[in-house]
Amino acid sequence: MNGMGRLAEDRVSDWLLQIQALIHDGYQIVLVSSGAVGVGARRMGWESRPTRLADRQAAASVGQSILMHGYEKILHQIQRENHPTLHCGQVLLTHEELRNRARYLNARETLRTLIDHGVLPIVNENDAISHRAIQLGDNDTLGALVANLWDADLLVLLTDQSGLFDADPRTHPEAKLIHHAKAGEARLERLAGSGGSSVGTGGMLAKVKAAARAARSGTSTIIAGGLEERVLLRIAAGESVGTLLEARKAVLTARKRWLSDHLRVHGKLYLDAGASDAVRAEGASLLVFGIKGQEGEFRRGDLVSCLDPSGREIARGLINLDFHLLQHCRLQLAEEGDVSDDFRVAIHRDNLVRSQT
């Protein structure tokens, strides 16, 4: 996309040519794309990007078909001799597809089927129906979630910068490119700061956070300049391009990765030091005994955040007790020193995922 709500056909054509060549060589590729709101707003004659939720949804509804038609048109134009015809298929996701386990698995199977049939999946957030309170947010976050969903080997985030620098290159000409780092390092977020791309909703900080999220499934991330010559082919060839944020070796199980990808937390649990240590160091189940405070009108099965005594999130999990029952159990514990065996475990360890810090 360019700043006027048009599909930048020359740039997209170059990327799709590279993607076509990589798919021909056996790579499995999922493309995460934005632009529906901008394209739709332009088609509706609006001079600026809409801010009201209903207007954004309407623009997205108009823009989604235009955007996909544009991709299909470009793929037809760049069809290369001796390469099978490459078609694209749209996959629209909302938070609900990633929150609900059955929908999550269905989305994964859809990607698998499209790829097995030689179709390039183009994923976007379903802005036409997404509510602002539960939007996935930006394409970098969405890309990381799709990487986790697909168990991708590599997430490539293209931007208008050459990668992550040790200072903002727009204001510090002496800034140096960081070629390699570990995804999730705290210093990376400090370096990314508030600097960002001039296009879209995500900036460099969003890309660094997305890399940390993708690393949960063992996916490394490369942040590179989208205008670099043959950028995707060079990355595939193993050339050092942009910034490589390498994933840690420890990989979450599929179920815990699904839990960690929930973006909407329904409540908070404040843990004492002992419970914090048991959860953080051992991944132990969270017992009612270790909960010193609670916040939010959560229900049984909702995702809640677990905070240590300093207020830092150390884990997330699916709560076994609703807000009022947990409150009652904690009161009973304070008065009688014990609770029923049926209500001792607030979050079972199988439904608990520790924060990646």
N, C-alpha and C positions, 0 to 999 in steps of 0.2 A: 504494500500500500504506500501511496505517497500522501503528502499532507492535504491534498484536495479531495480525498475520498475516491481516488481512481486506482485501479490495479496497475502497478508499475510493470507493464507487460515485458519490457526488455529484460529487466532484472529477474522477474519470475521465470521467463523463458530460459534464461541462462541456468537458473537453479534446477528447473525441471529437466533440462538436457542432461545435467550432471546426475540427477536422480534416476533418470531413465537408463543411463549407462551403468550406474551402480546396481540397479535392479536386474539389468541384463547380465551382470557379473555374479548374481546370486545374493546380493544384499537384500535384507528385508527392511523396508523403510516405511515409517509413518510420518506424515507431514502435519504439523500443527500450525494452523494459519488463523489470522485475524482478518478483520476488514469488513464484516457484514454490516456493522452499524454505520461506518463511514460511507460505504458504497450506497447503502439504502438511503441515508440522509441526503446524499447528492442527487439520487434519482427522484426523491420527493421535493427537491428544489430548496432544501434548507441550506442556509449559508454557513452554518456552524454545526459542530457535533452536538446532538441533543443531550441535555442533562437530566430532564425529567424521565423517570423510569419508563412510563408508558410510551413516551416518544422513542426512547432507545429500543424498546421491544418492537415497536412498529417498524423502525428503521431496519432492525436486524431481520425482521420477517421479510421485508422487501429485498434486503441486500444479500441474503443467503443464496437465493437462486441465481442472482446476478453473479455473485462471486464464483460459484461452482461452474456456471456456464463459461466464465472467463478462463478458469483452469482447464476445463475440457477443450475449449477452443485452442488454447496454447498447446496443449498436448497433441492435438490433431495437427497443428501447424509444424511442430518440431518432429513429427514422426520420422524416424531414421530407417534407412534401408537395412534389412537383415535383423531388425529389432522387432519383436512382437508388439502389436498395438498396445499402448499403455493407456488405460482408462483410470478415472478417479472416482472414488465413492465418498460421499459425505457422511461423517459420523459426528452427530451433535450430542454433547454431554452436558449434564447439569450436575449439581452437587448430589442430587438424589441417586443418580446412576453410580456414583462412587461411594455413597453412604450405605446403600442397600447391597448386601452381599450377593444376592441373586442377580441384581442388575449389573453389578460389578463384573461378575463372571460372564454374563451375557455380552457385555461390551467387549470383553477380552475375546470371546468367541467370534464376535463380529469382525474384529480386526484380523483374527487368524484366518477366517474364511475369505475375506477380501484379498489378503496377501496371497493365500493359496491359489486364488483364481487370477493372480497377476494384476490386481487392481491396487492403485495407490490410495490408501485411506487418508483423507484430509479431515483432520479433527478440529473442531472449534467448539467453544462454549455456546450453548443454546441460549443466546441473549434474548431471543424472542419470548421465552417463558421464564428465564432465570429471574429470581427476586434479588434485589440488591443485597439483602441481609445474608444470603447464602450463595452469592456469586463466587465462582472459583477465583476471579480476580484478574489475572493477567496471563498472557500466553506462556510466560516462563514457568509459572506455577502449573499451568495446565500441561505443559510439555513434560515436567517432572512427574506429574501424576500419570500421564500416559506411559512414560518410561517405566514406572513401577508396575502399571497395569500389564504392560507387554513384556516385562523382564528384559528390557533393552540392554545391549552391551554398551551403547554410547548415546548420550544426548548431546546434540549440537544446537547451540543457541547463537543465531546470527544477529548481529547488531551493527550499529553505525560506527563502532569503535573497533580497534584491532584486537581487543581483548581486555583483560583486567590490568590496570596500571597501579603503581604504588602511590599515585596521586592523580588528580583529575587532569588529563592531558589537554583539556580545553583551556585551562587556566594556568597549568604548570608545564611549559614546553619541555622541561628537563625530565618529566615523568618517564619511568621505565616500565616496560611491559613485563608482567609476571608470567613466565612461560609454564611454570608447573607448581602446583600446591596440592594439599590434601583437602578434599571437599569437607566442609563443616568447620574448618579452622576459624576461630573467633576473629582473628585479625583480618580475615577476608571481608567480613561485613563492615569493619571499621574503614578498610581501604575503599570499599565500594561507596560508602557514604551515601549521599543523596544525589550523586550524579547519575544521569540517565540518558537514554536515547530520546531523540526528538520525536519519535513516532511510536504510537501505541501507549499502553498503560504501564508497562514494566520498565524499570531502569536497571542499572548495573547491580544495585543491591538486590533487586528481585531475582536476577540471574544467579547471584551467589547463593541466595537462599534456595533457589530451585535446584542448584547443584547438590546442596546438602540433602535435600529431600530425595533426589534421584539416587543418591549414594546408598540409601537404605535398602535398595534392591541390588546393590553391587554395580550400579550404572555410573560410569565416569562421565564427566561433562567437559565439552570444549566450548569456550566462548570465543567467537571469532568474528571478523569483519565480513559482513555479507557482500561487500563489494570487492573482496580479495579475488584475484583471478583463479578460477578453477578451485575454489575453496573446498568444496565437498570432495572432489576427486583427490585433492592433495591430502586431506585428512584421512580418507580411506586408504591412501597409499602409505600412511604412517609418517608423513611429513609433520614437523613441528609447526603448527599454525595456531595463532591466538594463544589462549590460556587453557591448559589442561588442568582440571580439578579432579583429581583421582579419588575414586571411591575407596573406602576402607574395606578390608577383607571380610569383616563380620557382616553377614547379610541377614536381614530379618526374614522369618518365615512368611509365606504368602498371606496367611491370615493376619499376622501382626503388622505386615506392611499395609494391608488394607485398613487396619485400625489406625495406623499412624497417618494415613492419608485423609482421614476425616478432618474437614476444615471447620466444622461447626461444633463447638463444645457447649454442652447444656448446663454445666455447673462446675464448681470448684470444690475440692476437698483439701483441707489444710492439715498436713501430717505433722506428728511429733518427730523428734530426731531419730528415735529408734525405728519407727516405721519407714521414715525416709531412707535410712541406711539400708534396711532390708530390701526395699523396693529397688533402690538405685544400684546396690552392689550385687544383690542376689537374684533380682527379678522375682521376688517372693510375692505371694498373694497379699493383698491389702486387707487387714483385719479391722473391724470396727474399733478395736482397742487403740489403734494408732491414729485415729481421726480426731483432731482437736477442734475442727470448725468446718462448716459447709456453707455453700452459697449457690443459689440457683434452684428453680423449681423443676428439677430433673425427675424423670420417671425410670423405672426399672428398664435396663437395656440401653439407656442413653449413654452417650460418650461424656465423660467428665475428666477434668484436669486435676492432677495430683501435685500439690505444691509443698516444698520443704519449708522448714521454719523461717527461711529467709525470703520466702515468697517466690522462689524460682520453680518453674514447672520441671518436674523430674520424670513424669510419666502421664499417660492417658489410658483410660480403660472403660469398659462397659460395666456400669454399676448394677449390682444385684438387687439393690433396695431403692425404692423411690425416696424422694426428699423427706416426706413426713415419717416414713418407717425408720429411716436412718436416724432422724432426729429423735424419735422415740427410743431407739436402741441405745443411743449415746446418753440419753437422760437416764435410762434404766441402768446403764453401766455406771454412771456417776453415783446413783442412789444405792444400787445393790451390789456393785462390783463385778457383775457378770451379765451375759446375755445368752439367749437360747442358742444352741449349736446351729440351728437353721439360719441364724442371722449374723453369725460371727464374721463370715467372709464378705466384705463389701465389694471387692473386685477379685475374681479368680486370676491367677497368674496367666492362664491361657488367654484371657481377655484383657491383658495388661501389656502395654508396650512402653519401654523406657525411652525417654528423650535422648536423641543423638547429640551428646555434648562432649 
